């Protein structure tokens, strides 16, 4: 009877250790995924800001080019006269 109880205790301990190892592996994998997503989101944000800056520069250049064309054609620089 004592031997059966000891075997049950050992099995119970092994199951608990197995769950503990699974939990550690799960937390480790979640931590790695979180770090990867942080890197991806940072790069994505940087690309978004770079595109935004390029569009502002492009729009500014286009605006001044169109304003300069109107001014050179005898119009005013304050819009259509």
Residue pairs with C-beta under 8 A, 6 or more apart in sequence:
67 77
70 76
70 77
70 80
71 77
75 81
